[in-house]
């Protein structure tokens, strides 16, 4: 049986998926807003001994928005998942087999996301 790996992260409030990519001369690029968010997360994780997930995972995300405005939570998930893949927390976001997202009460002034990742243990042999 595989060893259970778990990771809990508190990440900054992400930008909306509507703002993270730009099309420039036929190429899709990470926007300035997307690059800034990625750099914040990289700085936050720098020096931490993070597990690396190479098998099926479950993700549980609790979104604490910066204010009470209406938001589509799925628009905020993409940059976080892409960034965690970029830094090597998991090999590919296709490993996510189960995803729970919850909107919680606002956390002024900046908001945050509490993210829990764990591998899905399977019987081997």
C-alpha positions in Angstrom: 0.0 0.0 0.0 1.3 3.5 -0.8 2.2 5.8 2.0 -0.3 8.6 2.6 1.1 12.0 1.8 -0.7 15.2 2.8 0.0 18.8 2.3 -1.8 21.9 3.7 -1.1 25.3 2.3 -2.4 28.8 3.0 -2.1 30.7 -0.3 -2.9 34.3 -1.2 -6.2 35.1 -2.9 -5.7 34.3 -6.6 -6.6 36.4 -9.6 -9.6 35.3 -11.7 -9.0 33.0 -14.7 -10.4 35.8 -16.7 -7.2 37.8 -16.0 -4.4 35.3 -16.0 -3.8 34.6 -19.6 -3.3 36.9 -22.6 -3.1 36.1 -26.3 -0.1 37.9 -27.9 0.7 37.4 -31.6 -1.2 34.0 -31.6 0.5 32.7 -28.4 -1.2 32.3 -25.1 1.0 33.7 -22.3 0.7 34.2 -18.6 -0.4 37.8 -17.9 1.4 40.1 -15.6 -1.2 39.5 -13.0 -0.7 35.7 -13.4 3.1 36.1 -13.2 2.8 38.2 -10.0 0.6 35.6 -8.3 2.9 32.8 -9.3 5.9 34.7 -7.9 4.1 35.3 -4.6 3.4 31.6 -4.3 6.9 30.6 -5.2 8.3 33.0 -2.6 5.9 31.7 0.0 6.9 28.1 -0.6 10.6 28.8 -1.0 12.7 26.7 1.4 9.8 24.4 2.5 10.2 20.7 2.2 7.1 19.9 0.2 6.0 16.4 -0.7 5.9 15.7 -4.4 2.7 14.0 -5.7 3.2 11.6 -8.6 0.0 9.6 -8.3 -3.8 10.3 -8.0 -4.6 13.1 -5.7 -7.6 14.7 -3.9 -7.7 18.5 -3.5 -9.8 20.3 -0.9 -9.9 24.1 -1.3 -11.5 26.6 1.1 -11.8 30.1 -0.4 -11.9 33.0 2.0 -12.6 36.0 -0.3 -11.3 39.5 0.4 -14.9 40.8 0.5 -18.5 39.8 0.0 -18.8 40.3 -3.7 -20.3 37.5 -5.9 -17.6 35.3 -7.4 -17.4 32.1 -9.5 -15.0 30.0 -7.5 -14.0 27.9 -10.4 -12.4 31.0 -12.0 -10.0 31.3 -9.0 -8.8 27.7 -9.0 -7.0 27.5 -12.3 -4.0 29.8 -11.4 -3.5 28.0 -8.1 -3.4 24.6 -9.6 -1.2 25.7 -12.5 1.2 27.4 -10.1 1.5 24.3 -7.8 2.2 22.2 -10.9 4.8 24.7 -12.0 6.7 24.5 -8.7 6.5 20.7 -8.8 4.1 20.0 -5.9 2.4 17.5 -8.4 3.5 16.2 -11.7 0.4 17.1 -13.7 -3.0 18.5 -12.8 -4.5 15.5 -14.6 -3.7 13.6 -11.3 -6.5 15.4 -9.6 -9.3 12.8 -9.3 -11.4 14.5 -6.7 -11.8 18.2 -6.1 -13.8 20.0 -3.3 -14.2 23.7 -3.4 -15.9 25.8 -0.7 -16.7 29.5 -0.3 -16.2 30.6 3.3 -16.7 33.9 5.0 -14.7 36.9 3.8 -11.2 37.6 5.3 -10.5 41.2 4.9 -8.5 42.9 3.5 -6.7 40.4 1.2 -8.5 37.0 1.4 -6.8 33.7 1.2 -7.2 30.0 0.2 -6.6 27.0 2.4 -5.6 24.1 0.2 -5.3 20.5 1.3 -3.8 18.0 -1.1 -3.4 14.3 -0.4 -2.7 11.2 -2.5 -5.3 8.6 -3.0 -3.8 5.4 -1.4 -4.4 2.3 -3.4 -3.7 -1.4 -2.8 -0.7 -2.6 -4.8 0.0 -6.1 -6.0 
